[in-house]
Amino acid sequence: MLTLLNLLSAVALLVWGTHIVRTGIMRVYGANLRRVLSRSVRRTPLAFLAGIGVTALVQSSNATALLVTSFVGQGLMTLGPALGIMLGADVGTALMARVLTFNLAWLSPLLILAGVILFIGRKQSRLGQLGRVALGLGLIILALELIVAAATPMTQAAGVKVLFSSLTGDEMLDALTGAVFAMISYSSLAAVLLTATLAGSGLISLKVALCLVIGANVGSGLLAMLSAARQNPAGRRVALGSLLFKLAGCALILPWVVPLAEELGDWQDTWALSAAELVIAFHVFYNLVRCVLCLPLTGPMARFCNKLLPDRPEAETFLRPRHLDTSVLDTPALALANAAREVLRMGDVIEQMLTELVRLINEGEKVQGREVRRLDDDADTLYTAIKLYLARITREDLSERDSRRWAEIIELAINLEQAGDIIERMASDVESKKISPRRSFSEPGLEELQNLHEQLVANLRLSLSVFLSGDLESARRLRRAKQRFRVLERRYAHAHVERLHQQVVESLETSSLHLGLLSDMKRLNSLFCSIAYGVLEQADAGYETEHAHPLETPPDVQES
């Protein structure tokens, strides 16, 4: 019983090690990996190579699948290149399995020691996260040694022999077992490494090991399908296409497993190879051949998946978040980029509200007032989603730069939400004090409001640009624009008082409304321009202010 517990704990350590490496790499290089994937959509072979490289780093084809399905779901990548990346991810996982089966026992204690020191000492820095990666690699190597040590005495136990003998009769059952284990361990890499170790210890035959490896590949495809379940149809098509490729490979290779195992057994005797080495070599060769053969079929598979999962547009009465992908919350750089993208959508909603407000002032149709209230509900929906999304990011794990970016995003979201409430109140005031009593502004007064509206929209656009780029010169221009707006607002207020002195009837009737709108526009301008002060303060403190490629969008590539 103790031996079995030792084996299970070693398996758990192997799974945990792969998780630590994946999260560490994603936190350090997540944004860079995102750009590598986004730029690889020009050609399918390039996408294939990008999938190999990214997956070799994160040691998880499932992590790559989460990124790719998110891209396709957001419309940043088309399905054909995405399937090419997924095929490359399968090869990348196989190559890492080969690397990790080398005799690296001497390296494990060094990696664990260095990883613990770096991670504890510099947890929130890039160096600390690299220490996390080193710790994970050390745990993986240690876990493989523990699995071998725990499995060796079990080979002589009668009960264990009976247990594993149940896996020697049916290839389909063995493949299904491999798929289930890959899903339970949340890693096909861990499943393949364990299978190779068990085969090397003599607990399972070579034929069973090959079936388990084939099943583990299918299990990773099922994992991707489950992870993409909450995506839109575009994102789910990526996981579906990858799973269909894996099922096709499984159906083609399973009938040949028995003669293939016999042939590999002859090679084992001839070349003095271990069973573990043969299992890993088969895993690499199988994935490489399958993926190279499937690569030209990504286009037809994309069209087939489009037919299986067509888009079903739904009539929505409110706006829903589009970029808040919960699957990347473990990678702060990607999560913050998603939140920033959603804040920009919120800014677009506020600009639409300003447009409807000026139409309401000019045309006096209450339909514009209803549209302003509907847009304010959309802004509130996005604000709530952004706030809850940011709350799920663990701030203790953020670097200093990411922590500042987190604060910038939430502050701008709060300001935009307040701006939406102000615009809604302005629309209500126009309806109750101008449209219902059938009053009108004087021509000079109306022209003044229109001029301020134009300046307000321009400052909103400039503020979103500053938020996106962190450019110092743009921040200074925004600060100067705020001062000019205040001077202009004060001048228009004095002009209105002068018209009251001249007894202009329209100005007398709409005086409280006119001055209230001027005051509200000044408040809106202050909310929009506040982002400039944060950027300038960071520059004065010596922080880096430019957000390098925060929301880079890949080129639009049409599928052939």
C-alpha positions in Angstrom: 0.0 0.0 0.0 2.8 2.4 0.9 4.5 1.7 -2.4 1.3 2.5 -4.3 1.0 5.8 -2.4 4.6 6.6 -3.2 3.9 6.0 -6.9 0.7 8.2 -6.8 2.5 11.0 -5.0 5.3 10.9 -7.6 2.7 11.1 -10.4 1.1 14.1 -8.6 4.5 15.7 -8.3 5.1 15.2 -12.1 1.7 16.9 -12.9 2.5 19.8 -10.5 5.9 20.3 -12.0 4.5 20.7 -15.5 1.9 23.1 -14.1 4.6 25.3 -12.4 6.7 25.4 -15.6 3.7 26.3 -17.7 2.5 29.2 -15.5 6.1 30.5 -14.9 6.8 30.7 -18.7 3.4 32.3 -19.4 3.9 34.9 -16.7 7.4 35.9 -18.0 7.0 35.5 -21.7 3.2 35.4 -22.1 2.9 38.6 -24.1 5.9 37.7 -26.3 4.4 34.3 -27.0 1.1 36.0 -27.9 2.9 38.1 -30.4 4.8 35.1 -31.9 1.5 33.3 -32.4 -0.3 36.4 -33.8 2.5 37.1 -36.3 2.6 33.5 -37.5 -0.7 33.6 -39.4 0.7 34.6 -42.7 1.7 31.1 -43.7 0.5 27.7 -42.4 4.1 26.3 -42.2 5.2 29.3 -40.2 2.2 28.8 -37.9 3.3 25.1 -37.5 6.8 26.1 -36.4 5.4 28.7 -34.0 3.2 26.1 -32.4 6.3 23.8 -31.9 8.4 26.6 -30.3 5.7 28.0 -28.0 4.6 24.6 -26.8 8.2 23.5 -26.2 8.6 26.5 -23.8 5.3 26.2 -21.9 5.4 22.3 -22.0 1.7 22.1 -22.5 -0.2 21.8 -25.8 -3.3 22.7 -23.8 -1.8 26.1 -22.8 -1.1 26.8 -26.5 -4.7 25.7 -27.3 -6.1 28.2 -24.8 -4.2 31.0 -26.4 -5.1 30.0 -30.0 -8.8 29.5 -29.2 -8.9 32.8 -27.5 -7.4 34.5 -30.6 -9.8 32.9 -33.0 -12.8 33.6 -30.7 -11.9 37.3 -30.7 -11.5 37.4 -34.4 -7.7 38.0 -34.3 -6.8 34.8 -36.2 -8.4 32.7 -38.8 -9.1 29.0 -38.4 -6.6 27.6 -40.9 -3.4 29.0 -39.4 -4.8 28.2 -35.9 -5.1 24.5 -36.8 -1.5 24.7 -38.1 -0.4 26.1 -34.7 -2.3 23.2 -32.9 -0.5 20.6 -35.0 2.8 22.2 -34.2 1.8 22.1 -30.5 1.5 18.4 -30.7 5.0 18.0 -32.1 6.4 20.5 -29.5 5.0 18.4 -26.6 6.5 15.2 -28.1 10.0 16.9 -28.4 9.8 18.0 -24.8 9.0 14.5 -23.7 12.2 13.3 -25.3 14.3 16.0 -23.7 12.9 15.2 -20.2 13.7 11.5 -20.5 17.5 12.1 -20.7 19.5 11.1 -17.6 19.3 14.5 -15.8 19.4 13.2 -12.2 22.3 15.4 -11.4 20.4 18.5 -12.6 17.3 18.1 -10.4 18.7 19.2 -7.0 20.5 22.2 -8.7 17.3 23.4 -10.4 15.2 23.0 -7.3 17.8 24.8 -5.1 18.2 27.7 -7.5 14.5 27.9 -8.2 13.5 28.1 -4.6 16.1 30.8 -3.9 15.1 32.9 -6.9 11.4 32.5 -6.5 11.2 33.3 -2.7 13.8 36.1 -2.9 12.4 37.8 -6.1 8.8 36.5 -6.4 7.3 39.4 -8.2 10.2 40.0 -10.6 11.0 38.4 -13.9 13.9 36.6 -12.3 11.6 35.2 -9.6 9.3 33.7 -12.2 12.3 32.2 -14.0 13.1 30.6 -10.7 9.6 29.2 -10.7 10.4 27.6 -14.1 13.6 26.1 -12.8 11.8 24.8 -9.7 9.2 23.1 -12.0 11.8 21.5 -14.2 13.6 20.2 -11.1 10.4 18.7 -9.8 9.6 17.0 -13.1 13.1 15.3 -13.2 12.7 14.4 -9.5 9.2 13.0 -10.1 10.4 10.8 -12.9 13.1 9.3 -10.7 10.6 8.7 -7.9 8.2 7.0 -10.3 11.0 4.6 -11.4 12.0 4.0 -7.8 8.3 3.3 -6.7 7.5 1.2 -9.8 10.5 -1.1 -9.6 9.3 -3.2 -6.5 5.8 -3.2 -7.8 6.7 -5.2 -10.8 7.1 -8.3 -8.6 3.7 -7.8 -6.8 1.1 -10.3 -7.9 -1.8 -7.8 -7.4 -0.1 -5.2 -9.6 0.6 -7.8 -12.3 -3.1 -8.6 -12.3 -4.1 -5.0 -12.5 -1.9 -4.1 -15.5 -2.7 -7.4 -17.2 -6.2 -6.0 -17.8 -4.6 -3.5 -20.2 -3.2 -6.1 -22.5 -6.3 -7.4 -24.2 -7.9 -4.6 -26.2 -6.1 -1.8 -28.1 -9.2 0.5 -28.0 -9.5 0.0 -24.2 -5.8 0.8 -23.7 -6.1 3.9 -25.8 -9.2 5.0 -23.9 -7.3 4.5 -20.6 -4.5 6.8 -21.9 -7.0 9.4 -22.9 -8.6 9.3 -19.4 -5.3 9.6 -17.7 -4.2 12.6 -19.8 -7.5 14.3 -18.9 -7.1 13.5 -15.2 -3.5 14.8 -15.1 -4.4 17.8 -17.3 -1.3 17.1 -19.3 -0.6 14.7 -22.1 3.1 15.3 -21.5 2.8 13.9 -17.9 0.8 10.9 -19.2 3.4 10.1 -21.9 6.3 10.5 -19.4 4.5 8.2 -16.9 3.8 5.6 -19.6 7.4 5.6 -20.7 8.6 5.1 -17.1 6.1 2.3 -16.5 7.2 0.6 -19.7 10.8 0.9 -18.8 10.1 -0.6 -15.3 8.4 -3.6 -17.0 5.0 -2.9 -15.4 3.3 -2.7 -18.9 4.1 -4.2 -22.2 5.4 -2.2 -25.2 2.1 -2.7 -27.0 0.1 -1.3 -24.1 2.5 1.6 -23.8 2.0 2.5 -27.5 -1.8 2.4 -27.1 -1.6 4.6 -24.0 0.5 7.1 -25.8 -2.0 7.2 -28.7 -4.8 7.6 -26.3 -3.0 10.4 -24.4 -2.8 12.4 -27.7 -6.6 12.0 -28.0 -7.0 13.0 -24.4 -5.2 16.3 -24.9 -7.7 17.0 -27.8 -10.6 16.3 -25.5 -9.1 18.6 -22.9 -8.9 21.4 -25.4 -12.6 20.8 -26.3 -13.6 21.1 -22.6 -11.4 24.2 -22.1 -13.1 25.9 -25.2 -16.6 25.0 -24.1 -17.3 28.5 -23.0 -15.9 30.1 -26.1 -18.0 31.2 -29.1 -18.4 28.9 -32.1 -15.2 30.3 -33.7 -13.1 29.4 -30.7 -14.6 25.9 -30.4 -13.8 25.2 -34.0 -10.1 25.2 -33.2 -10.4 22.6 -30.6 -12.8 20.6 -32.7 -10.4 20.6 -35.7 -7.5 19.5 -33.5 -9.5 16.7 -32.0 -10.6 15.4 -35.4 -7.0 15.3 -36.6 -6.1 13.3 -33.5 -9.0 10.9 -33.8 -8.1 10.4 -37.5 -4.5 9.6 -36.5 -5.7 7.2 -33.7 -8.0 5.4 -36.1 -5.2 4.9 -38.7 -2.5 3.7 -36.3 -4.4 1.5 -33.8 -4.9 -1.4 -36.2 -1.1 -1.5 -36.7 -0.1 -1.4 -33.1 0.5 -5.1 -32.7 2.9 -5.6 -35.6 4.5 -2.2 -34.8 5.1 -3.3 -31.2 6.7 -6.6 -32.5 8.9 -4.7 -34.9 10.0 -2.3 -32.1 10.7 -5.2 -29.9 13.1 -6.6 -32.4 14.8 -3.2 -32.6 15.0 -3.2 -28.8 17.0 -6.5 -28.9 19.1 -5.5 -31.9 20.1 -2.0 -30.7 19.9 -2.6 -27.0 17.3 0.2 -26.5 15.2 0.5 -23.4 11.4 0.2 -23.5 11.1 3.8 -22.3 13.3 5.1 -25.1 11.2 3.2 -27.7 8.0 4.6 -26.3 9.3 8.2 -26.4 10.7 7.7 -29.9 7.3 6.3 -31.1 5.6 9.3 -29.5 7.8 11.8 -31.4 7.7 9.9 -34.7 3.9 9.4 -34.6 3.1 13.0 -33.9 5.6 14.3 -36.4 4.3 12.1 -39.2 0.7 12.7 -38.3 1.1 16.4 -38.1 3.1 16.8 -41.3 0.5 14.7 -43.2 -2.3 16.8 -41.7 -0.7 20.2 -42.4 -1.9 20.5 -46.0 -5.4 19.6 -44.8 -5.9 22.5 -42.5 -7.9 24.4 -45.1 -10.4 21.6 -45.8 -10.6 20.8 -42.1 -11.4 24.5 -41.4 -14.2 24.5 -43.9 -15.5 21.2 -42.4 -15.5 22.7 -38.9 -17.3 25.8 -40.1 -20.1 23.5 -41.4 -20.2 21.5 -38.1 -20.2 24.6 -35.9 -21.8 27.5 -37.9 -22.1 30.9 -36.4 -25.5 31.5 -34.8 -25.9 35.3 -34.5 -28.2 36.2 -31.6 -30.2 39.4 -31.4 -28.8 41.1 -28.2 -30.4 44.0 -26.5 -27.2 44.8 -24.6 -23.5 44.8 -25.1 -21.5 41.9 -23.7 -17.8 41.7 -22.9 -15.8 40.3 -25.8 -12.1 40.2 -24.7 -12.2 39.1 -21.0 -10.8 35.6 -21.5 -10.7 33.9 -18.1 -8.4 31.2 -19.4 -5.4 33.6 -19.3 -5.9 34.9 -15.8 -2.8 33.0 -14.8 -0.8 35.1 -17.2 -1.1 38.7 -15.9 0.4 40.3 -19.1 -2.3 38.7 -21.3 -5.1 39.3 -18.8 -4.2 43.0 -18.5 -4.1 43.3 -22.3 -7.6 41.8 -22.5 -8.9 44.2 -19.8 -7.3 47.1 -21.6 -8.9 46.1 -24.9 -12.3 45.9 -23.1 -11.8 49.4 -21.6 -11.2 50.7 -25.2 -14.6 49.3 -26.1 -16.1 51.1 -23.2 -14.5 54.3 -24.5 -16.2 53.7 -27.8 -19.6 53.4 -26.0 -19.0 56.7 -24.2 -18.2 58.4 -27.6 -21.4 57.0 -29.0 -23.2 58.5 -26.0 -21.7 61.9 -26.7 -22.8 61.7 -30.3 -26.4 60.8 -29.3 -26.4 63.6 -26.7 -25.5 66.3 -29.3 -28.1 65.0 -31.6 -30.6 65.2 -28.8 -29.6 68.8 -28.2 -29.8 69.7 -31.9 -32.8 67.6 -33.1 -34.9 67.4 -29.9 -36.1 63.8 -30.6 -36.6 61.7 -27.5 -35.5 58.6 -29.3 -31.9 59.9 -28.9 -32.5 60.1 -25.1 -33.6 56.4 -25.0 -30.5 55.5 -27.0 -28.3 57.4 -24.5 -29.8 55.4 -21.6 -29.4 52.1 -23.5 -25.7 52.9 -24.2 -25.2 53.8 -20.5 -26.5 50.4 -19.6 -23.9 48.9 -22.0 -21.2 51.0 -20.4 -22.3 49.8 -16.9 -22.3 46.1 -18.1 -18.7 46.5 -19.5 -17.6 48.3 -16.3 -18.9 45.6 -14.0 -17.3 42.8 -16.2 -13.9 44.6 -16.3 -14.0 45.3 -12.5 -14.8 41.6 -11.7 -12.2 40.4 -14.2 -9.4 42.5 -12.7 -10.4 41.4 -9.2 -9.6 37.8 -10.2 -6.0 38.8 -11.0 -3.8 38.1 -8.0 -2.0 41.4 -7.4 0.6 39.8 -5.2 2.0 38.0 -8.2 2.1 41.1 -10.4 5.4 42.8 -11.2 5.7 46.5 -10.4 5.0 47.5 -14.0 1.9 45.2 -14.3 0.7 46.5 -10.9 0.8 50.1 -12.3 -1.0 49.0 -15.5 -3.7 47.3 -13.4 -4.3 50.5 -11.5 -4.4 52.5 -14.8 -7.0 50.2 -16.3 -9.3 50.2 -13.2 -9.0 54.0 -12.8 -9.9 54.6 -16.5 -12.8 52.2 -16.3 -14.2 54.0 -13.2 -13.8 57.4 -14.9 -15.6 56.2 -18.0 -18.4 54.7 -16.0 -18.8 58.0 -14.1 -18.8 59.8 -17.5 -21.6 57.6 -18.7 -23.7 58.5 -15.7 -23.1 62.2 -16.3 -24.0 62.0 -19.9 -27.2 60.1 -19.1 -28.1 62.8 -16.6 -27.4 65.5 -19.1 -29.7 63.8 -21.6 -32.5 63.6 -19.0 -32.0 67.4 -18.2 -32.3 68.2 -21.9 -35.5 66.2 -22.2 -37.1 67.7 -19.1 -35.9 71.3 -19.4 -35.8 71.8 -23.2 -37.8 69.3 -25.2 -40.8 68.8 -22.9 -41.4 72.6 -22.4 -40.6 73.1 -26.1 -37.8 75.5 -25.5 -34.6 76.1 -27.6 -31.1 77.4 -27.1 -30.0 80.7 -28.7 -28.0 80.3 -31.8 -24.7 81.5 -30.1 -25.4 79.2 -27.1 -26.1 76.2 -29.4 -22.9 76.9 -31.3 -20.9 77.0 -28.0 -22.3 73.7 -26.9 -21.4 72.1 -30.2 -17.9 73.5 -30.1 -17.4 72.1 -26.6 -18.8 68.8 -27.7 -16.2 68.6 -30.5 -13.4 69.4 -28.1 -14.7 66.8 -25.7 -14.8 64.0 -28.3 -11.3 64.9 -29.4 -10.0 64.8 -25.9 -11.7 61.5 -25.3 -10.0 60.0 -28.3 -6.6 61.4 -27.3 -7.0 60.1 -23.7 -7.7 56.6 -25.1 -4.6 56.9 -27.3 -2.5 57.9 -24.2 -3.9 55.0 -22.3 -3.0 52.6 -25.0 0.6 53.9 -25.8 1.7 55.7 -22.7 3.3 58.3 -25.0 4.7 61.2 -23.0 4.2 63.8 -25.8 0.6 62.8 -26.2 0.1 63.0 -22.5 1.5 66.6 -22.5 -0.8 67.5 -25.4 -3.8 66.0 -23.5 -2.9 68.1 -20.4 -2.7 71.3 -22.6 -6.0 70.4 -24.2 -7.6 70.1 -20.7 -6.4 73.7 -19.9 -7.7 75.0 -23.2 -11.1 73.4 -22.6 -11.4 75.0 -19.2 -10.6 78.4 -20.6 -13.1 77.9 -23.4 -15.8 76.8 -21.0 -15.2 79.8 -18.8 -15.4 82.1 -21.8 -18.7 80.5 -22.9 -20.1 80.9 -19.4 -19.3 84.6 -19.4 -20.8 84.9 -22.9 -24.0 83.3 -21.6 -24.2 85.7 -18.7 -23.8 88.6 -21.2 -26.7 87.3 -23.2 -28.8 87.2 -20.0 -27.8 90.8 -19.5 -29.0 91.6 -23.0 -32.4 89.9 -22.2 -32.1 87.2 -24.9 -35.3 85.3 -24.5 -33.9 81.8 -25.4 -31.0 82.3 -23.0 -33.4 83.3 -20.2 -35.5 80.3 -20.7 -32.7 77.8 -20.9 -30.2 79.5 -18.5 -30.0 76.8 -15.8 -29.9 74.0 -18.4 -27.2 75.8 -20.4 -24.9 76.5 -17.4 -25.5 72.9 -16.1 -24.4 71.4 -19.4 -21.3 73.6 -19.4 -20.4 72.4 -15.9 -21.1 68.8 -16.8 -18.9 69.0 -19.9 -16.1 70.4 -17.8 -16.4 67.4 -15.4 -16.4 65.1 -18.4 -13.3 66.7 -19.7 -11.5 66.3 -16.3 -12.4 62.6 -16.2 -11.1 62.0 -19.8 -7.9 63.9 -19.2 -6.9 62.4 -15.9 -5.0 59.6 -17.6 -2.4 62.1 -18.7 -1.4 62.9 -15.1 -0.7 59.3 -14.3 1.6 58.9 -17.3 3.5 62.1 -16.6 3.9 61.2 -12.9 5.4 57.8 -13.8 7.8 59.6 -16.2 8.8 62.0 -13.4 9.4 59.0 -11.1 11.6 57.3 -13.8 9.2 54.5 -14.7 8.8 53.2 -18.2 5.6 54.6 -19.6 5.3 53.2 -23.0 3.3 49.9 -23.2 5.2 48.0 -25.8 2.7 46.5 -28.2 0.0 46.1 -25.6 -2.8 45.3 -27.9 -1.1 44.3 -31.1 -3.5 42.9 -33.6 -2.2 40.3 -36.1 -2.7 40.9 -39.8 -6.0 39.9 -41.3 -5.4 36.7 -43.2 -8.0 35.2 -45.4 -8.3 31.4 -45.5 -7.7 29.9 -48.9 
